[in-house]
Amino acid sequence: MTINFEDVRGKYRKLIKRIYDQALITTGNNVDGLELTVSFVDEKTIQQYNNQYRQVDRATDVLSFPMLNIVYPQKVKEFVEDVLPNGEIYLGDVVICKKVAKKQAKEYGHSLKREVGFLALHGLLHVLGYDHIEKEDEKVMMATSDEILNALGIERGKNV
């Protein structure tokens, strides 16, 4: 997977790449030619996006902007007709507010690095069609998150 990083430093790039590689394997979406953008933004910017796209006028931790209409349990390979001229399949964008992530990390008792990893994964899962509006869907999404992070030794309440 090609990950375009915007305002994301090295240690977070490595972490997100590791998590995304594991996530694609775990979810059965390990397809050649995938592309995604991950951005870190400030509270004002994420609040503007949240208001514009979700009509919620407050800062949030992570937003996802899927480019494909994947609905779990569909897989990316069902969307190969959406290939860009460069041979890539553009999945979408994941936008993370590090300041909100920092507050949450403190609240949950783990590192900012762990929280950013969780949020990046959460955003990717949304792009891959997972959701948590319905209780059953939330169980599937959270179990998938736990499986991926536990496989990498990134557990709740622990620092990475």
C-alpha positions as CSV (number, residue, x, y, z in Angstrom):
1,M,0.0,0.0,0.0
2,T,1.2,3.5,-0.8
3,I,0.5,5.9,2.0
4,N,0.7,9.6,1.3
5,F,1.6,11.3,4.6
6,E,0.8,14.9,5.2
7,D,2.3,16.6,8.3
8,V,3.1,13.1,9.8
9,R,6.5,12.6,11.3
10,G,8.7,9.5,11.0
11,K,7.8,7.5,14.1
12,Y,4.1,7.8,13.3
13,R,4.7,6.9,9.7
14,K,6.4,3.7,10.7
15,L,3.7,2.8,13.2
16,I,0.9,3.5,10.8
17,K,2.5,1.6,8.0
18,R,2.9,-1.5,10.3
19,I,-0.7,-1.3,11.4
20,Y,-2.0,-0.8,7.9
21,D,0.0,-3.7,6.5
22,Q,-1.4,-6.0,9.3
23,A,-4.9,-4.6,8.8
24,L,-5.0,-5.4,5.1
25,I,-3.9,-9.0,5.8
26,T,-6.3,-9.5,8.7
27,T,-9.3,-8.0,6.8
28,G,-8.5,-9.9,3.5
29,N,-7.8,-6.7,1.6
30,N,-4.1,-7.2,0.9
31,V,-4.4,-6.1,-2.7
32,D,-1.6,-4.7,-4.8
33,G,-1.9,-1.0,-5.9
34,L,-3.7,0.4,-2.9
35,E,-3.2,4.1,-2.1
36,L,-4.4,6.2,0.9
37,T,-3.6,9.6,2.4
38,V,-3.1,10.1,6.2
39,S,-3.0,13.7,7.5
40,F,-2.4,15.3,10.9
41,V,-4.4,18.5,11.4
42,D,-5.1,20.9,14.2
43,E,-8.3,21.2,16.2
44,K,-9.7,24.1,14.1
45,T,-9.2,22.2,10.8
46,I,-10.8,19.0,12.0
47,Q,-13.7,20.9,13.6
48,Q,-14.3,22.6,10.2
49,Y,-14.2,19.3,8.4
50,N,-16.5,17.7,11.0
51,N,-18.9,20.5,10.7
52,Q,-18.8,20.6,6.9
53,Y,-19.1,16.9,6.3
54,R,-20.9,15.6,9.3
55,Q,-22.8,18.7,10.5
56,V,-21.1,18.3,14.0
57,D,-19.6,21.6,15.0
58,R,-16.8,20.4,17.3
59,A,-13.3,19.0,17.1
60,T,-13.0,15.2,16.8
61,D,-10.2,12.7,16.9
62,V,-10.4,11.1,13.4
63,L,-12.4,11.5,10.2
64,S,-12.4,9.2,7.2
65,F,-13.2,10.0,3.6
66,P,-13.7,6.8,1.6
67,M,-13.4,7.0,-2.2
68,L,-15.0,3.7,-2.8
69,N,-18.5,2.5,-1.8
70,I,-17.3,-0.5,0.2
71,V,-19.7,-1.9,2.7
72,Y,-18.4,-4.6,5.1
73,P,-18.0,-7.5,4.4
74,Q,-17.2,-6.5,0.8
75,K,-13.5,-6.5,-0.1
76,V,-11.4,-4.0,-2.1
77,K,-10.8,-6.6,-4.9
78,E,-14.4,-6.1,-5.9
79,F,-13.6,-2.6,-6.9
80,V,-10.7,-3.2,-9.3
81,E,-12.6,-1.2,-12.0
82,D,-11.8,1.9,-9.9
83,V,-8.1,1.8,-10.7
84,L,-6.4,5.1,-11.4
85,P,-4.3,5.6,-14.5
86,N,-1.1,5.0,-12.5
87,G,-2.5,1.5,-11.6
88,E,-3.4,2.5,-8.0
89,I,-6.7,2.0,-6.3
90,Y,-7.3,5.2,-4.2
91,L,-9.1,4.2,-1.0
92,G,-9.5,7.7,0.5
93,D,-8.2,9.9,3.2
94,V,-7.8,9.6,7.0
95,V,-7.5,12.8,9.0
96,I,-6.3,12.7,12.6
97,C,-6.2,15.5,15.1
98,K,-3.1,14.9,17.3
99,K,-4.2,17.4,20.0
100,V,-7.5,15.5,20.5
101,A,-5.5,12.2,20.4
102,K,-3.2,13.4,23.1
103,K,-6.1,14.2,25.4
104,Q,-7.6,10.8,24.8
105,A,-4.3,9.0,25.3
106,K,-4.0,10.6,28.7
107,E,-7.6,9.7,29.5
108,Y,-7.1,6.1,28.5
109,G,-3.7,5.8,30.2
110,H,-1.6,4.9,27.2
111,S,0.9,6.7,24.9
112,L,0.1,9.2,22.2
113,K,1.7,6.8,19.8
114,R,-0.7,4.0,20.7
115,E,-3.7,6.4,20.4
116,V,-2.6,7.7,17.0
117,G,-2.1,4.1,15.9
118,F,-5.6,3.2,17.0
119,L,-7.1,6.2,15.3
120,A,-5.3,5.6,12.1
121,L,-6.6,2.0,12.1
122,H,-10.1,3.2,13.0
123,G,-10.0,5.5,10.0
124,L,-8.7,2.8,7.7
125,L,-11.4,0.4,8.8
126,H,-14.0,3.0,7.9
127,V,-12.5,3.4,4.5
128,L,-12.7,-0.4,4.1
129,G,-16.4,-0.3,4.8
130,Y,-16.5,-1.1,8.5
131,D,-18.9,1.0,10.7
132,H,-20.1,1.3,14.2
133,I,-23.6,2.9,14.0
134,E,-25.4,-0.4,14.7
135,K,-24.3,-2.4,17.8
136,E,-23.5,-5.6,15.9
137,D,-21.4,-3.6,13.4
138,E,-19.6,-1.9,16.3
139,K,-18.7,-5.3,17.8
140,V,-17.3,-6.5,14.5
141,M,-15.3,-3.3,14.0
142,M,-13.9,-3.3,17.6
143,A,-13.0,-7.0,17.5
144,T,-11.2,-6.5,14.2
145,S,-9.3,-3.5,15.7
146,D,-8.3,-5.5,18.7
147,E,-7.2,-8.5,16.6
148,I,-5.0,-6.3,14.4
149,L,-3.4,-4.3,17.3
150,N,-3.0,-7.3,19.5
151,A,-1.2,-9.1,16.7
152,L,1.3,-6.2,16.7
153,G,1.6,-6.1,20.5
154,I,-0.2,-2.8,20.7
155,E,-2.7,-3.4,23.5
156,R,-5.1,-1.1,25.3
157,G,-3.7,0.8,28.2
158,K,-0.1,0.1,27.2
159,N,2.5,2.2,25.7
160,V,4.2,1.4,22.5
